[in-house]
């Protein structure tokens, strides 16, 4: 069935595009809409006549804009059928071979029909391309220097510090070290502050790449459970007393994968446990900006314990392709972190830092991003409630993923069967720091609502096929996970 988009919808999405000249502004707007997925691939664009009326422009403007799309590979004309969207290189251009290997997995309509929900990350929200364009114009001012900024561009350090100030945590720019993402930040902290004799307390379930980055320093990990209902702070206190770890890695805001948020009171209690054992908190705030219901967020964990090292990221709040994160550290740890950083790399790319500096000056892009995520979350929750009523979950108020508890421990076999039916999800054991959790799967709301609805229908069919199947313990082929 051919998908179409109406002229009215295109006019709404294109917004107030540049009219100097109008055809180029319209072509740029349509290119961004197709590139970031707001207009899907293989969709028939409205006729030139209909779009002319909807936009209030000349027919020549639309004709020339469509020609630009065809010339640049973002559309193709099909004789007798109209103009259809595409991207240069085809659908696979956005798929890294390590993340979506050519394994033969196909959806019902072929390889291009595979819905990948293994990665809890979305396409770029509106406004990213414009920020890059503006940053390129700023770049020449930096070309006369060496281009190395191990702590980050001063302007970006200041922009990040202001964000903490606004959240009630006074921060000097020199407390900020810019990194190539939050994962690189976690690895840097572990490299600087731990060694083979040290222990680190981690949550379970937890984002597995972060714990791997910490373990690579030689530190030994000890897991403490995050229950379906949240944190058991008595258990946390007992584990801290027993292990006396150097660091405690935790995700207090939209915990990945459970989606829980630690309250102010819980943060105060947790901070008290840490002070008693001399343990430093490493708090991952990668999802902190993704509050989807307009709610006020708790104060930063560092407001309760000033020894806290905070990790931030632009990957979830803006776009993964920026590959930028940061560390906010106490003054007495910054030099140690910077010295350790020089053994790993010499700084993040200047252009991306200029882009993020510009993006942090306004909430416009994040607001549009949150609106899109809110729609996708609600679509996913509705679909799971309708098609998989036996699955249990709590409604996340933000973040990027739904942590689903199955009626039986079938998460791994479900993931295998689901992939055979054209949808990729991560089973609970992928997030288990010390094994187990096969009663769970993580389902991100990282795709458009129609794709999420189809993904859940396929998951329901897969669940029907495996729900009564004996658990064989057969190994599942491991996919690379980045988020």
C-alpha positions as CSV (number, residue, x, y, z in Angstrom):
1,X,0.0,0.0,0.0
2,X,1.4,3.4,-1.0
3,X,1.9,5.9,1.8
4,X,1.1,9.5,1.0
5,X,1.3,12.7,2.9
6,X,-1.1,15.6,2.4
7,X,-0.2,19.0,1.3
8,X,-1.6,20.5,4.5
9,X,0.6,18.2,6.6
10,X,3.7,19.1,4.6
11,X,2.9,22.8,5.0
12,X,2.6,22.4,8.8
13,X,5.9,20.5,9.0
14,X,7.8,22.8,6.7
15,X,6.8,25.8,8.8
16,X,8.2,29.3,8.0
17,X,11.0,28.2,5.6
18,X,13.3,30.8,4.1
19,X,11.8,32.7,1.1
20,X,15.2,34.0,-0.2
21,X,14.8,32.3,-2.6
22,X,11.6,30.4,-1.8
23,X,12.3,27.3,-3.8
24,X,15.7,26.8,-2.1
25,X,14.1,27.3,1.4
26,X,11.4,24.8,0.6
27,X,13.9,22.3,-0.7
28,X,16.0,22.7,2.4
29,X,12.9,22.2,4.7
30,X,11.8,19.1,2.8
31,X,15.3,17.7,2.8
32,X,15.5,18.0,6.6
33,X,12.0,16.5,7.0
34,X,12.9,13.5,4.9
35,X,16.4,13.2,6.5
36,X,15.2,13.2,10.1
37,X,12.3,10.9,9.5
38,X,9.3,13.2,10.0
39,X,8.4,12.4,6.4
40,X,9.1,8.7,5.9
41,X,10.9,7.0,3.0
42,X,8.9,5.8,0.0
43,X,6.1,8.3,0.8
44,X,4.4,10.0,-2.1
45,X,4.6,13.7,-1.8
46,X,1.6,15.9,-2.6
47,X,1.1,17.1,-6.1
48,X,2.8,20.3,-7.1
49,X,-0.7,22.0,-7.5
50,X,-1.9,20.9,-4.1
51,X,1.3,22.0,-2.3
52,X,1.3,25.3,-4.2
53,X,-2.1,26.0,-2.7
54,X,-1.3,24.8,0.8
55,X,1.9,26.9,1.0
56,X,0.6,30.0,-0.8
57,X,3.6,30.1,-3.2
58,X,4.0,29.9,-6.9
59,X,3.8,26.7,-8.9
60,X,7.4,27.4,-10.1
61,X,8.6,27.4,-6.5
62,X,7.3,23.9,-5.8
63,X,8.4,22.6,-9.2
64,X,12.0,23.8,-8.6
65,X,12.0,22.6,-5.0
66,X,11.0,19.1,-6.1
67,X,13.7,19.2,-8.8
68,X,16.3,20.0,-6.2
69,X,15.1,17.0,-4.1
70,X,15.4,14.7,-7.1
71,X,18.9,16.1,-8.0
72,X,20.2,15.6,-4.5
73,X,18.8,12.1,-4.1
74,X,16.0,12.9,-1.6
75,X,13.2,12.2,-4.0
76,X,12.5,10.2,-7.2
77,X,9.8,10.6,-9.9
78,X,7.8,7.5,-10.8
79,X,6.1,7.8,-14.2
80,X,2.4,8.1,-13.7
81,X,2.6,7.8,-9.9
82,X,4.1,11.0,-8.6
83,X,7.2,12.1,-6.6
84,X,8.4,9.8,-3.8
85,X,10.8,10.4,-0.9
86,X,14.1,8.6,-0.7
87,X,17.6,9.3,0.7
88,X,21.0,9.0,-1.0
89,X,22.3,5.5,-0.5
90,X,18.9,4.0,0.4
91,X,17.5,2.9,3.7
92,X,20.7,1.2,4.9
93,X,22.7,4.5,4.8
94,X,21.9,5.1,8.5
95,X,22.8,1.5,9.7
96,X,26.3,0.8,11.0
97,X,27.3,-2.7,10.1
98,X,28.3,-3.4,13.7
99,X,24.9,-2.4,15.0
100,X,22.7,-3.9,12.3
101,X,24.8,-6.7,10.8
102,X,23.7,-8.5,7.7
103,X,22.6,-11.5,9.6
104,X,19.7,-12.5,7.3
105,X,17.1,-11.2,9.7
106,X,14.2,-9.9,7.8
107,X,10.8,-8.4,8.4
108,X,7.7,-9.8,6.7
109,X,8.3,-7.6,3.7
110,X,12.1,-8.1,3.4
111,X,15.3,-6.8,5.0
112,X,14.2,-3.2,4.8
113,X,11.2,-4.0,6.9
114,X,13.3,-4.8,10.0
115,X,12.3,-2.5,13.0
116,X,15.3,-2.0,15.2
117,X,14.4,-1.2,18.8
118,X,17.7,-2.4,20.2
119,X,19.0,1.1,20.3
120,X,17.3,3.6,22.6
121,X,18.2,6.6,20.4
122,X,16.2,8.7,17.9
123,X,16.8,10.5,14.7
124,X,17.8,14.1,14.9
125,X,15.1,16.5,16.0
126,X,14.2,19.6,14.0
127,X,16.8,22.3,14.3
128,X,20.0,20.2,14.3
129,X,20.9,20.9,10.7
130,X,20.4,24.6,11.2
131,X,22.7,24.6,14.2
132,X,25.4,22.9,12.1
133,X,25.1,25.5,9.4
134,X,25.5,28.3,11.9
135,X,28.5,26.5,13.5
136,X,30.3,26.1,10.2
137,X,30.1,29.9,9.8
138,X,31.8,30.3,13.2
139,X,34.5,27.7,12.6
140,X,37.0,30.0,10.7
141,X,37.7,31.9,13.9
142,X,39.2,28.7,15.3
143,X,41.3,27.6,12.3
144,X,44.3,29.7,13.3
145,X,44.8,27.7,16.4
146,X,45.9,24.1,17.1
147,X,42.3,22.9,17.6
148,X,43.0,20.9,20.8
149,X,40.8,21.7,23.8
150,X,41.3,18.8,26.3
151,X,38.8,20.3,28.8
152,X,36.5,21.7,26.1
153,X,35.8,24.9,24.3
154,X,35.5,27.6,27.0
155,X,32.2,28.8,25.5
156,X,30.8,25.3,25.8
157,X,32.1,24.8,29.3
158,X,30.4,28.1,30.2
159,X,27.1,27.0,28.5
160,X,27.1,23.7,30.4
161,X,27.9,25.4,33.7
162,X,24.9,27.8,33.2
163,X,22.6,24.8,32.8
164,X,23.7,23.5,36.2
165,X,23.3,27.0,37.7
166,X,19.7,27.0,36.4
167,X,19.0,23.7,38.1
168,X,20.2,25.0,41.4
169,X,23.7,23.6,41.4
170,X,26.2,26.5,41.2
171,X,29.0,25.5,38.8
172,X,32.2,27.1,37.5
173,X,33.0,26.5,33.9
174,X,36.4,25.1,34.9
175,X,34.5,22.3,36.7
176,X,33.4,21.0,33.3
177,X,35.4,18.6,31.1
178,X,33.9,18.0,27.7
179,X,34.1,14.5,26.3
180,X,33.1,12.4,23.3
181,X,29.8,11.3,25.0
182,X,28.7,10.1,28.4
183,X,30.2,6.7,27.8
184,X,33.7,8.2,27.2
185,X,33.1,10.3,30.4
186,X,32.4,7.1,32.4
187,X,35.5,5.5,31.0
188,X,37.6,8.6,31.9
189,X,36.3,8.7,35.4
190,X,37.1,5.0,36.0
191,X,40.6,5.4,34.4
192,X,41.3,8.4,36.7
193,X,39.8,7.2,40.0
194,X,40.0,3.4,40.1
195,X,42.4,0.5,39.6
196,X,42.5,-3.3,39.9
197,X,42.2,-3.3,43.7
198,X,39.1,-1.0,43.8
199,X,35.5,-1.9,43.9
200,X,32.6,-0.1,42.2
201,X,28.9,-0.4,43.2
202,X,26.6,-0.5,40.1
203,X,22.9,-0.9,39.7
204,X,21.2,-3.9,38.1
205,X,19.5,-3.6,35.7
206,X,21.8,-1.0,34.3
207,X,23.2,0.4,31.0
208,X,25.7,-2.3,30.1
209,X,28.2,-0.3,28.1
210,X,28.8,2.0,31.1
211,X,29.6,-0.9,33.5
212,X,31.9,-2.4,30.8
213,X,33.7,0.9,30.5
214,X,34.2,1.0,34.3
215,X,35.3,-2.6,34.5
216,X,37.9,-2.0,31.8
217,X,39.9,0.0,34.4
218,X,40.3,-3.2,36.3
219,X,37.9,-2.3,39.1
220,X,35.6,-5.1,40.4
221,X,31.9,-4.5,40.1
222,X,29.3,-5.3,42.8
223,X,25.6,-5.1,41.8
224,X,22.7,-3.9,43.9
225,X,19.2,-4.4,42.5
226,X,16.9,-1.7,41.2
227,X,13.5,-3.4,41.7
228,X,10.5,-2.9,39.4
229,X,9.2,-0.4,42.0
230,X,12.5,1.5,42.3
231,X,15.5,1.6,44.6
232,X,15.8,-0.3,47.9
233,X,17.9,2.2,49.8
234,X,18.3,-0.1,52.8
235,X,19.9,-2.7,50.4
236,X,22.1,0.1,49.0
237,X,23.3,1.1,52.4
238,X,24.0,-2.5,53.4
239,X,26.0,-3.1,50.2
240,X,28.0,0.0,50.7
241,X,28.8,-1.0,54.3
242,X,29.9,-4.5,53.1
243,X,31.9,-3.6,50.0
244,X,33.2,-0.1,50.9
245,X,33.5,0.7,47.2
246,X,35.6,3.6,45.8
247,X,32.8,4.6,43.4
248,X,29.0,4.1,43.1
249,X,27.7,4.4,39.6
250,X,24.0,5.2,39.4
251,X,21.3,6.7,37.1
252,X,19.0,8.8,39.3
253,X,17.0,10.4,36.4
254,X,15.0,8.1,34.2
255,X,17.1,5.1,35.1
256,X,18.2,3.1,32.0
257,X,16.3,0.7,31.5
258,X,13.6,1.0,34.2
259,X,12.7,4.7,33.8
260,X,12.6,5.3,37.5
261,X,13.4,8.8,39.0
262,X,14.9,9.1,42.4
263,X,13.1,11.7,44.6
264,X,14.9,14.4,46.5
265,X,14.4,12.5,49.8
266,X,15.9,9.3,48.2
267,X,18.8,11.3,47.0
268,X,19.4,12.7,50.4
269,X,19.3,9.2,52.0
270,X,21.6,7.7,49.3
271,X,24.1,10.6,49.8
272,X,24.1,10.0,53.5
273,X,25.1,6.3,52.9
274,X,27.9,7.4,50.5
275,X,29.3,9.9,53.0
276,X,29.4,7.2,55.7
277,X,31.5,4.8,53.6
278,X,33.6,7.5,51.9
279,X,32.3,6.4,48.5
280,X,32.1,8.9,45.6
281,X,28.9,8.9,43.5
282,X,29.2,8.9,39.7
283,X,25.8,10.0,38.5
284,X,24.8,9.5,34.9
285,X,22.4,12.2,33.8
286,X,22.2,11.2,30.1
287,X,18.4,11.1,30.2
288,X,17.8,13.9,32.7
289,X,16.5,16.5,30.1
290,X,13.8,14.1,28.8
291,X,11.0,14.9,31.2
292,X,8.0,14.3,29.0
293,X,5.0,15.4,31.2
294,X,6.1,18.9,32.0
295,X,7.1,17.9,35.5
296,X,9.7,19.6,37.6
297,X,12.8,17.4,38.1
298,X,14.5,16.7,41.4
299,X,17.7,18.7,42.2
300,X,20.9,17.3,40.8
301,X,22.4,14.5,43.0
302,X,25.5,16.7,43.5
303,X,23.3,19.2,45.4
304,X,23.1,16.5,48.1
305,X,26.7,15.4,48.1
306,X,29.3,17.9,46.7
307,X,31.8,15.1,46.1
308,X,29.6,13.8,43.3
309,X,30.9,13.4,39.8
310,X,28.2,14.0,37.3
311,X,28.1,12.7,33.7
312,X,26.1,14.5,31.0
313,X,25.3,13.9,27.4
314,X,23.9,15.6,24.3
315,X,23.2,12.2,22.7
316,X,19.7,11.8,24.2
317,X,18.7,15.4,24.7
318,X,19.7,16.4,21.2
319,X,21.2,13.8,18.8
320,X,23.6,10.9,19.1
321,X,25.6,12.1,16.1
322,X,26.9,15.0,18.0
323,X,29.0,12.5,20.1
324,X,29.5,15.0,22.9
325,X,29.2,14.5,26.7
326,X,30.8,16.1,29.7
327,X,31.9,15.6,33.3
328,X,31.0,18.0,36.1
329,X,33.4,17.4,38.9
330,X,34.5,19.0,42.2
331,X,37.3,21.5,41.8
332,X,39.8,19.1,43.4
333,X,39.2,16.4,40.9
334,X,39.4,18.4,37.7
335,X,43.1,18.3,37.2
336,X,43.3,14.6,37.9
337,X,40.6,14.0,35.3
338,X,42.2,16.2,32.7
339,X,45.6,14.5,33.1
340,X,43.9,11.1,32.7
341,X,42.1,12.4,29.7
342,X,45.4,13.1,27.9
343,X,46.1,9.4,27.9
344,X,42.9,8.7,26.1
345,X,42.4,11.5,23.6
346,X,43.1,15.2,23.2
347,X,39.6,16.6,23.1
348,X,36.3,16.5,21.2
349,X,35.8,17.9,17.7
350,X,35.6,21.7,17.6
351,X,32.7,21.9,15.1
352,X,30.4,19.7,17.2
353,X,31.3,21.8,20.3
354,X,30.3,24.9,18.4
355,X,27.0,23.2,17.5
356,X,26.2,22.2,21.0
357,X,27.1,25.7,22.4
358,X,24.6,27.1,20.1
359,X,21.9,24.5,20.9
360,X,22.3,25.0,24.7
361,X,21.6,28.7,24.2
362,X,17.9,27.9,23.7
363,X,15.4,25.1,24.6
364,X,13.6,25.2,21.2
365,X,15.2,22.0,19.9
366,X,14.8,20.1,23.1
367,X,11.2,21.2,23.4
368,X,10.4,19.9,19.9
369,X,12.3,16.7,20.7
370,X,10.3,16.1,23.9
371,X,7.0,16.7,22.1
372,X,7.9,14.1,19.5
373,X,9.1,11.6,22.2
374,X,5.9,12.2,24.2
375,X,3.8,11.2,21.2
376,X,5.9,8.2,20.5
377,X,5.8,7.1,24.2
378,X,2.1,7.3,24.4
379,X,1.7,5.4,21.1
380,X,3.9,2.6,22.5
381,X,2.2,2.4,25.8
382,X,-1.2,2.2,24.1
383,X,0.0,-0.5,21.8
384,X,1.5,-2.7,24.5
385,X,-1.6,-2.3,26.7
386,X,-3.8,-3.4,23.7
387,X,-1.8,-6.2,22.3
388,X,0.2,-7.5,25.3
389,X,-2.1,-7.0,28.3
390,X,-0.3,-9.7,30.3
391,X,2.9,-7.7,30.3
392,X,3.5,-5.5,33.3
393,X,5.2,-2.1,33.3
394,X,5.1,1.3,35.1
395,X,4.4,4.3,33.0
396,X,7.6,6.2,32.6
397,X,7.4,10.0,33.0
398,X,10.3,10.5,30.7
399,X,13.4,8.9,29.2
400,X,13.4,6.7,26.2
401,X,12.3,3.2,27.0
402,X,9.7,0.9,28.5
403,X,10.9,-1.9,30.8
404,X,8.4,-4.7,30.5
405,X,8.0,-7.6,32.9
406,X,6.8,-10.8,31.2
407,X,4.6,-13.4,32.8
408,X,7.4,-16.0,32.5
409,X,11.2,-15.9,32.0
410,X,11.2,-15.9,28.2
411,X,13.0,-12.7,27.4
412,X,15.9,-14.2,25.5
413,X,13.8,-16.6,23.5
414,X,11.3,-13.9,22.8
415,X,14.1,-11.6,21.4
416,X,15.2,-14.4,19.1
417,X,11.6,-15.0,17.8
418,X,10.9,-11.3,17.6
419,X,13.9,-10.8,15.4
420,X,12.8,-13.6,13.1
421,X,9.5,-11.7,12.7
422,X,11.3,-8.4,11.9
423,X,11.7,-6.5,15.2
424,X,14.8,-6.3,17.3
425,X,14.6,-5.7,21.1
426,X,17.0,-6.2,23.9
427,X,16.2,-8.9,26.5
428,X,16.6,-8.4,30.2
429,X,19.9,-10.3,30.6
430,X,21.6,-7.7,28.5
431,X,21.1,-5.3,31.4
432,X,21.9,-7.6,34.2
433,X,25.2,-6.8,35.9
434,X,25.4,-10.3,37.5
435,X,23.0,-12.4,35.4
436,X,19.3,-13.1,35.5
437,X,16.4,-10.7,34.5
438,X,15.1,-13.0,31.8
439,X,11.5,-12.0,32.7
440,X,12.1,-8.6,31.2
441,X,12.6,-6.9,27.8
442,X,13.4,-3.2,27.0
443,X,11.3,-1.6,24.3
444,X,12.3,2.0,23.4
445,X,9.9,4.5,21.9
446,X,12.6,5.6,19.5
447,X,10.6,5.2,16.2
448,X,7.6,7.0,14.8
449,X,4.2,5.9,16.2
450,X,3.1,3.8,13.2
451,X,6.4,1.8,13.3
452,X,6.0,1.3,17.1
453,X,2.5,0.0,16.6
454,X,3.7,-2.5,14.0
455,X,6.6,-3.5,16.2
456,X,4.3,-4.3,19.1
457,X,2.0,-6.3,16.8
458,X,5.1,-8.4,15.8
459,X,6.1,-8.7,19.4
460,X,2.7,-10.0,20.3
461,X,2.9,-12.6,17.6
462,X,6.4,-13.6,18.8
463,X,5.2,-13.8,22.4
464,X,2.2,-16.0,21.4
465,X,4.8,-18.3,19.8
466,X,7.1,-18.6,22.8
467,X,5.0,-18.0,25.9
468,X,4.5,-21.8,26.5
469,X,7.8,-22.9,25.0
470,X,10.1,-24.5,27.6
471,X,13.1,-22.3,28.4
472,X,16.1,-24.1,26.8
473,X,18.8,-21.8,27.9
474,X,20.1,-21.7,24.3
475,X,22.5,-18.8,23.7
476,X,21.3,-15.8,21.9
477,X,23.4,-14.2,19.3
478,X,24.6,-10.9,20.9
479,X,24.0,-7.6,19.1
480,X,26.1,-4.6,19.8
481,X,24.2,-2.1,21.9
482,X,25.1,1.6,22.0
483,X,22.2,3.1,24.0
